[in-house]
Amino acid sequence: MEGPRTNEDEGAELFRKGTFLLAEKRGHVAASVYVELRGEHGYFGMLAVDPRHQGTGLGRLLIEAAEDHCRTQGCRHMEISVLSLRPELPPLYRKLGYVETGTQAFRPSRPLRAGLTCHCIVMSKKL
């Protein structure tokens, strides 16, 4: 997929259902993550780190903040859905204690490039 993964309507819906945690460096947003409470399960997604700050541990700090946020709200598990088009991501989340628990269909806001197929890998961690 080229361009944004989501659109304005989907973004507005995310703001209604959950929250975004931000990390700031020198007055600029350096990273963000979406967090949603789903009963005893917390969910995080859309983790993004400015390329200038990648590899500094900022992503890990945001994931830990998302987990802490959900833990304080009574969640017992944390979940993430990882696109199968990003095979480098599951090993990173495994290092943080996440395990694959299933798959889900991926419903993009616009079509994928011709010939591409994709699904979501669901990963979970006990808080």
Residue, then its C-alpha position, 0 to 999 in steps of 0.5 A: m500500500e502506498g500512502p497513509r494506511t488510514n483515512e480521516d474518518e477512521g482516525a476520528e473513530l479511533f479518537r472516539k474509541g481510544t486514545f493516543l499516547l505521544a512522546e515529545k522531544r524538543g517540542h516535536v512529536a517523536a512517537s505515538v501509539y494508539v491505545e484502546l480499552r476492551g474490557e479485560h483486554g487492552y489493545f495498542g496499534m499504529l505505533a509510529v516513531d520518527p525515523r530520527h528517533q528509531g533505535t533509541g528505545l522510544g518505541r519500547l517506552l511507548i509500548e510500556a506506557a500503553e501497557d501501564h495505562c491499560r493495566t491501571q484501567g483493569c486490563r489483564h491482557m494486551e493485544i496487537s494486530v501486526l500486518s503480515l506484510r511486515p515480517e520483521l515485526p513479530p520477532l520484535y514484539r516476541k522480545l517484549g513478551y508477546v506471542e501469536t494467538g491467531t489471525q484476522a482479516f485485514r480490511p484496508s481503507r483503500p486497495l492494496r497493490a495488485g497481487l498483494t495479499c495481507h492478513c493481521i497476526v494477533m499477538s497477546k501478552k499477559l499484563 
